Amino acid sequence: MKTRLINDINLLIVCAATGAAAGLVLWLFLRTVHLGTFLIWEYIPDITGNPSIYTVCACVLGGIATGLFRKRFGDYPQSMKAVAGTVKKTGTYPYRKLAVILPAALLPLIFGSSVGPEAGMAGIIVALCMWVKENVSFAGESAAAYSRIGTAVSLSVMFYSPLFGFFSAVENEERAEEEMSKTSALMLYGISAVSAVGTVSALNSIFGKVSEGFPEFEASQPDVHDFMMAAVYLAAGILLGLFFEKSELFLEKVYAKFPPAAGEACAGLVLGIVCTFVPAVQFSGEDQMAVLITEYSSYVPAAMIGLAFLKVILTNMCICFGLKGGHLFPLIFSAVALGYGISLMVFPGSSDHAVFAAAIVTASTLSVSIHKPAAVTCLMFLCFPVRMGIWIFAASLIAGHMTGRKTGS
């Protein structure tokens, strides 16, 4: 009994320490992305006079560099789903390849790929968690458990929300394959996520924030007109989510026809040309969303809707053609743009209805993609008012059922 208690205490300490170490690694990762992005997209353009072809040249160079790196060292970074699949298949993750995974995750981000950082971060932290499992004698849980700890930590830090990381792990439990109890799972996920976010918060307070993150929407009270439009917003969000999935499958088939490294260079060229004329679709989307929120009334509604689908296509092209990263940040940007566009079309000249429209569209779009209503709701609290939680959760749940998705699948 005493030995079991000591082992349990040791395990909790290991999880807290792993979360803290992961928070430090992720903070350094994001700091490096910030510095690299500043160098390529602010410092160099300033000293060169910002020539009109700079965006195209930088994106093509980034595509070539990424393609050559992937040709030499392998297909990294992997998506969160692929990381979990590797752990499930092999019982571990190649932490000895961290020297490859880190630059592979950095290159697309600093060269302006239209992706988020969460995919690369998940691979890095799951690798760290697997090192702990295999090298700490009393770490004591299954590989799948440590994979979920890594996912929870990565998402918690990336979205600055321990609850999002926590529910992302909990809602994806595969109980038949887990040896640990539900109580143990909740404690491990929660302690790791809180420790990671606490570490990042401390570093941010000392050295300053790397990013301001998602902007916050103003609180609004939906009225009868909003509820009458809810079904339209729900359908629009589902359509955008399905469009994301179908365009991803199509672009994967297109990329398969390219020789190694050529696809990345082609993606860089397309990315550079598109972003020269439509800068809002470059990068992950949170900073661009802040501009969108403040200036959306100056946009034509059809342009906002077109921007949403263009961002989806560009993000999928980057992911499928090797300029890899996460899709959640860009998908949130696209959904908000779509919601605002529809709201402006139906309620021209009024901003009172835009927040509700964006919330329902975003909730339904994300639910098509990640199928976890509680996690989606926690994620959206980063930028949407908490008082809208019931409508966000309802939209997430309905969208999941309408598209035939199992909750937590």
N, C-alpha and C positions, 0 to 999 in steps of 0.2 A: 504493500500500500504506500509506504513511504517512498520507495523507489519510483513508483508510478507518478506520485505527486511531484517529485523532483524532476522527472522527465517532462511532465506537463509544463512545469515552470520554465524549464530550459527551452522547451519548444516555443513558448510565448516570447521569451527573450530573443530567441533566434529570429522569430517573425518580426518583432519590433526592430531588431538590428538590421534585418534584411530590408525592411521597408525604409529605414533611414538611409542605408547605403544606396538603395535604388533611387530614393529622392535626390541624393547628392549626384548620382550619375546622370539622372534625367535633367537636373538643373544645369549641370555642366554641358550636357548635350544641347539644351535649348539656348544656353549662352553662346555656344559655338555657332549654332544656326543663326542667331541674331547678329553676331559679329561678321560671319561670312556673308549674310544678306546685305548688311550695311556696306561692306567692302565692295561687293559686286554691283549693287543697285543704287548706291548713293555716292560713295567716295570716288570710285573710278569714273562714273559718268560726269561728276562735277569737274574733275581735273582734265577730262578729255573734251569738255564742252557739250556733253550729252548729244552726240550725233544721232540723227534720225534712225540709223540702222543699228544702234547699239543693242536694243532689245533682241533683235533677230540674231545678231552675232553672239551675244552672251548665251542665249538659249541653245543655239546650235552647238557652241563650244561645250556647254553643259551636257547636251545630249551625246556628243561624241565621247566626252570623258566618262560619262556614266556607262555608255555602251561598251567601251574598251575595258572598263573595270569589271563589269558583269561578265564579259567574255572570258576574262582572265581568272576571276575568283568565284564565279557562280551567281545564281539567281537570288540575290539579296537586295533589299530586305524583303522578308516574307510578310504576307498579310497576317492579321491576328488569327484568322481561321486556319491558314496554312501552318502557323506556329503551333496552334493547338493540335492540328492533325499530325505534325511531326512528333510531338510529345506522345500522343496517343499510340502512334505506330512504333516508335523506337524506345519509348520509356525515358527519353531524355531530350536535350536540345544541345547543339554543338557550341558550348560556351568557349571552346578553344578557338572558335572562329570570330570572337568579338572584334579582333583587329580588322576583320573583313566587314562584319556587319555594321560597325560604326561609320566608316566612310561611305559604305553603300547607302546607308540611310541619310547621310548628310548631303551628298552630292545633289540629288534631285531638289532638295529643299533650298539650298543656298543658290541654286541656279534658276529659281523661280518656277519650278513645276507646280501645277495647279492641284496640289495634294496637301494633306495634313500630315503632321509628324507622328501620329499615334501608332501607325503600323511599324515603323522602324523602332520606335521606343519599346513596343511590346516585345519584339525579338530580343532586344538588348537586355531587358529586365528579366524575361523568362530564362535567358541564358544565365544571368546572374543567380536566379533562384535555383536553377539546376545545379550550379556549382555548389551552392549551399547544401542542397540535398545530398549530393554525392561526396562531399568532403567534410561535413560536420556530422559527427557520429550520432548525435541525438536529435538530428533534424526530424527524422521519423515519420514523414507522411509520404503518400504516393506521388508519383511524377505528375499526375493530373492535378493533384492538389496544389503543387508548387507552380504548375502552369497557370492555374487560375489566380493564385496569389500574384504572379507576375502581371497578368492581365489587369487585375483589380488595381494594383499599384500604378501601372502605366496610365490607365484611364483616369484614375483619381488625380494624378499629378497633371496630366495633359489638360483635363477639363476643370482642374482645381475643385474637384468635388468628390470627397471620399464616398458619399452615398452612391454616386453614379458607378464608380468602380466596384463598390460593394455589391450593388444589385446586378451589375453586369456578370459578376461571378456567380452569385447565388441563384439567379434565374436560369443559369445554364448548367445546373447540377445534373450529373449523370449518376444517380444514386447507385445503380446496379454495379458500377465499376469503382465505386469509392469505398474505402474501408473506414474512413473517419466518420464520426457522428455529425449530425446536423449542427449541434452546439459547437463542436470543434471547428467545423467549417466556418461558421459565422464569426467565431473569435479570431481565427487565422486571417480571414479576409479583412475583417474590420481593423484589427491591430496593425496589420501591414499597411493598409491604405491610409489610416490616420497618421501613422509614423512617417510615411512618405510625404504626405501633404504638410505635416508639421515641419519636417526638415526643409522643404522647399519654401514654406512661409518664413522660416527663420533666415534662410539665405537671402530671400527677397528683401526682408527688412534690413539686412546688413548691407547688401550690395546693390539693392534696387531691383525692381521687376524687370524681367526680360521682355515681357509682353503685357499689354493691358488686358488681353483676353477678349472675350465677347462683350460687346456693348450691351447695356441694359435698356430694355424697352420701358417706356413710361406706363404707369398703371392705367388701366382703362376698364370701364364697366360695360360688358356687352349688353346690348339691348335686343328687342324683338327682331329688328332687322338683321342683326348679326346671326341670331339663331335660325332665321329663315334661310340664311346663306350657308349654314354649317355643312349641309350635305354637299353643296358645290365645292366648298373648301376641302372637305374630306375626299371627294372624288378626285380633285386636282392633285392633292398630295399623293394619293395612291397611284395616279397616273405618272407623276414624276418619279416615284419610287420604282415602278415597273419599267419606266423608260430607262432609268439608271441600270437596272439589271439586264434588260435586253440589249442596250447599247454596249454594255460590257462584254456580253457574249459575242456580239458581232465583231467588236474590235479585237478580241482575242483571236478570232479566226483570221482576221486581216493580218495581225502581227505575225502569225505562224508562217506567212508567206515571205517574210523578210529574212535575209541572212543575218547572222550574229552582228550586233553593233549597228547595223544599218537602220533598224527600226527606231532605236534611240535617237539617232541623228535626225531622222525624218520627223520624229515627234518634237524634237527641239526646234526644227525649222517651222513646223506648223504652230507650235506654241509661241514662238517669237513673232510670227506674222500676225496671229490673232491678237496677242497681247499689245502689240504696237497700236492697233486700232481700238481695242477694247481692254484697257488696262485693268478693269474691275475683275476680270476672270483669272488674273494671275495670282499666285500664292494660294494659301490655304483658305482664306476668305474672311477671317474674323476682323481684320483691320478694314478690309473693303466693305464689310457689313456695317461698320460704324459710319462710313461715308454714305452708304445706301440709306440708312435710317434718317440721317439729317438732310439728305438732298433728294429723297425719293419723289417729292411733290413736283420736282422739275423734270421728271422723266415722263415719257409717253407710256401709258400702261402696256401697250403691245411690246415696247422695247424692254420693259421689266420682265415680261413673260418670256421673251426671246432670250434675255440674259440668263434666266434660270436654266433653260434647256441647253444653251451654249456652254455654260459652266459644267453641266453634267457630262456633255460630250468631251470637253477638253480634259476633265478629270479622269474619265475612263480611258481616254487616249493615252494620257501620261502613265496611268497605272498599267495598262495592258502592253504598252510599248517600252516598258522598262524604266521610265522615270518615276519610280514607285514611291508610294506613301499611303497615307490613310485617306478614307473617303468621307468620314463623318463631318469634318469641318466644311469642306466644299458643299456637301449635301445640305447642311444647315443654311449656308449662304443661298443656295439655289432655291430652297423651299421658302425662305423669307422673301426673296425677290419675286417668286411666283405669287405668294400670298398678297404682297403689296400691289403687284400688278393687277390682280383680279379685284382687289378692294378699290383701287383707283378707277378701274373700269366701271364698277357698279355704283360706287359712291364718289363721283368726281369732285375734287376740291375739298374732300373731307378726310382728315387724318384720324378721326375718332374710331373708325372701324378697322384700320389697318393692322393694329396689334393682334386683335382676335383672329383676323384672317391669316396672318403670318403664323400664329400659334397653332391653329388647327391644321394648316397645310404642312407645317414642319413636323408636328407630331405624327401625322399619318404617313408622311414620307419616310421618316426614320423608322417607323414600325414595320414598313415593308422591308427595310434593310436589316435591322437588328432584332426585331421580334421580341423585345423585352419592355413591356409597358411601364413597369416601375422604374427601370433604368432610363428610359426615354424621358419620363416625367422629371426625374432628378436632374438629368442633363439639361433639360430646357429651363429649369429654375435658374440656371446661370445667367440667362438673359431675359426671361419672361417673368412677370409678376407671379408670386406664389399663389395669389388668390385665383389665378387661372388654372391651378393644378387639377381641379376636378374635370375641367373641359379638356385639358391636355391628356390626362389619363384616359378619359372616355374615348377620345379620338384615336389614341394609340391602340386601345383594346379593340375598338370596332374595325380599324384598318387591318389589324392582324387577322381578325376572323374573316373579314371580307376577302382577303387575299389567300385564305386557306392556310395561314401560317400557325403553327403551334406556338403558344407562348413559351418563350425560353428556348426555342429551337435554334 
